[in-house]
Amino acid sequence: MLTKLRICLYLALLIPGVSAASEAAVKLGMLKNYPGMQVESVTRTPLAGLYEVFAGGEIFYADENVNFLIVRGRLIDVARKTDLTEERTRVLTAIKFDQLPLNLAFRMVKGNGKRKFAYFTDPNCPYCKRLDQALTKVTDVTIYLFLYPILSPDSVEKAKAVWCSKDRGKVYMDWMLNGNAPAASGSCDTPIEKILAFGRQKGISGTPTLFFADGHRTTGAVPADQLEKLLDGVR
C-alpha cells in the first residue's frame, strides 16, 4: 500500500504546470481532509512539491494539493547519506530540559551527579528493566524518574506504591532489578495523572523514553556504553 502511495506521489510531482503551494495552504488542505487533526507544523522539504507535516508526534509527507501522503516512510538525502526523517524527528520531538515538569519526578543521584537525564518508565516494562540493569554500570549522573504506567492497571498500582514509598529510588530499583514488589499501599497523593497527561501531549507513546540535557529524546533499552555517549552529548 505504501509503495503504491509513493509511486502515485512521485508521478504527481512530475506533472508540469502544478502551482506551488504554501505551507499554510498545505495545512489547510490537511485540516480539510482530516478535521480535528492537530497539525503542529508544515515545512517544505528539499524535494520540490513535497511537504513535511508534523502532527500527533509523527512526521509524514504530503504533496502540494494533499492528494497523497507518505505515512511512516523515510526521506533520505542521498548526497549526504542522511535520514532526514530521523534528523527532523530529533529536532521536533526534543524538549528543553527546563521545560520538563521535573517537580513531578523523583531523583536518583549516582556519583557526583553532574550529568543528567529524564526517564519515563513503566514498572512492568521489560525494556525499562533492561535499561535499569544498564544503569547499574553508569555513574556521575542525576536521573529524574517519571513514573509513566501505560501498560496495564497493575502498572498504575505499582507506580503509585513506588511514589508513596519512603525511599522511592531504592524501592523502584529493588522491584525492577530484583522483583521485590513495593510494600507501600499507594494511597497517598501522586502526580501520575499529571505525568500521563504531559506524556500524551508530548507524544510519549512507549517506555523507556529518555530526555537528555540538550533536549534530545531517545527510546528503548539503551546499552550502558551508548548511554554514556548520550550523557556526554555524543550522537
N, C-alpha and C positions, 0 to 999 in steps of 0.2 A: 504493500500500500504506500509506504514512504517513498519507495523507488519510483512509483508511478507519479506521485506528487512532485518529486524532484524533476522528473522528465518534463512534466507539464509546465512547471515553473520556468525551467531553462528555455523551453520553446517560447513561452510568453515573453521572456526577456529579449529574445531575438527579433520579435516583430517590430519593424520600423514604425516610426511616427507615433509611438506611445508617449503621451505627455508626461513630463516629470511631475512627480507628486512631492508634496512637502511632508515633513514628519507629522504635522498637525492633521493633514488630510488622511494619512495612513491611520493615525489614532482614531479619527472619526469613523473611518471605514471599519476598524476593529470593533468599535463600540456599537456600530450599526448592526454588524453581523453577530456580535456576542454581547447583548445588553447585560449590564451588571458586571462585566469584566473590569477588574481594577488594573488598568494599563498604567504602569508607572513611568515608562519612557519609551520613545520611539527614536531610533538613531539610524542614519544612513550607514550602510556597510561599504567597504571598498568595491564591491561588485555592483555595477550600475543597475539600478532598478530594484535592488533588494534591500529590505529594511529589517533591522533588528527590533523586535518587540520584547519588552521585559514586563511580565505580568505574573502575579502569583508566585514569585520567587523563581521563575523559569524564563529562559530565553527561547524564542522561536523566531522564524523569519517569514516575512510576507512580501509579496510583490507590490507594485505601486498601487494597484487597484484592489488589493486584498481579495484577490480571486483564488490564490493558492497560498498554502503555508508549508513550511518545513518544520515539523514538530519533533523535538528531541533529536535533531540532527546535529551535525558538526560542520562548521565552516573553517576551512583550512587555508591559511596564507601559504601558498606553495613556495614562493620565493624565500620566505623566512622559515618555512617548515614549522609554522606556529599554529596551534589550535586556537583560533580567535574566539570560539565559544567558551573554552576554558578560561582564556585570558579575561574576557569580559565578565564571565560569571564571578571570577575572583574580585573584580572591581565592584560589581553591582551588589554582591551579597556581603561585602565587607561591612563591618560595624565598628565604628571608632570605639576603642576600649572604654573611654569615659562615658559613652552613651549606653553601655550595658547597665542593666539595673542591679548593680553589684550589691546593693543593700538586701537583695532577695537571695543572695548566695551565702554559703559559709566558706571560710577559708581553711586551706590546709597549707602549711608552710614547711618546706624542706630545706635544710641547709641555711644559707643566708637569704633565701627568698628573693634574690634580686631580679630574676626573670619571672614572667607571669603569663598565665593564660586562663581563659574561662572554659568551663567544661560542662556541657549539658548531658546528663546521664539518666538512664532508667535503671532502677535497681535489678530488674530482671533481664537486662540486655546482655547477651553473651559477649558481644563485641566490646561493651564497656568493661566487662570483667577482664577481657584480654588486655585492654588498654590499661586498666588499673594494675595488672601484673607488670606491664612495661614501666609504669610509673615508679615501681619499687627500685628501678635502676637509674632513675633521674633524680638529681639533687639541685640545690640552689634555685628553687622555684616556688612561687606562690600560686596555688591553684584556687580559683574561685569556682566552687562547685554548685551548679544549679540542678536541683532535683526536678527531672522532667519526665514524669511517669506516663508514657504514651502507649505502652504495650498491653496493659491489662488493668482491671480493677485491683488486682493484687499488687501491681506496681505502685499504685496510688497509696495503698495501705502501708507498704514498706517505706515509701518515701516519707510519709507522714511520721512513721515511727522513727526514722533516722533523724528528721528535723527536731522531733520532740525529745531526743536523747541529750544527755548532759554533754557528752563528748561526741559531736556529730561525725567528725572526721574519723575517729577511731572506730565508731560503730559502723559507719559506712564501709570502711576498708575491711573490717572483720567479716562483714557479710559478703562483700564482693570477692575477697581472696580466700576466705575460709568456710563460707557457707553458714556462719553463725547468725541467725536471724536477729534483728533488733528486738530488744525486750520492752522498749517503751510502748505505751498504749497508742500513741499517735493522736491523742485527743486535744493537744494544745493548738493554738492558732499557728497556721503555717502559711507561707507565701506561695504555695504550689499552684493555686488557681491563677495568680498573677503571672507566675513564670510560664504557665501553659498559654496564657493569653499573649504574652510577649513573643513566645516561640511561634505561635500561629501567625502573628503579624509579620514576623521576620522570615517566614518560610523555613523554619527549622522542622524538618519532617522526619528526622531519624536521629538515633543516638548510636555512638557518641558523636557530638558536634562540638568542635573546638574553635575558639577565637583567640588570636594572639595579640600582642601589644600593638602591632601595626594595623589591626582590624581584619587581617587575613582570616578567612574561615576554611576549615578543613573538616572532613568527616571520616569516620571509620576507625578501626583499631590500629592506630599509628604505631609502628615499632619504635623501640626506645632510641635507636640511632637516628631515625628520621625525626622523631620528636625533639631530640637535642638540636638538630639543624634548624627546625622551625622556630624553636625558642631563641636561637641565635640570629634569626632573621634570614636564614639561607633558604632560598626557594629551589 
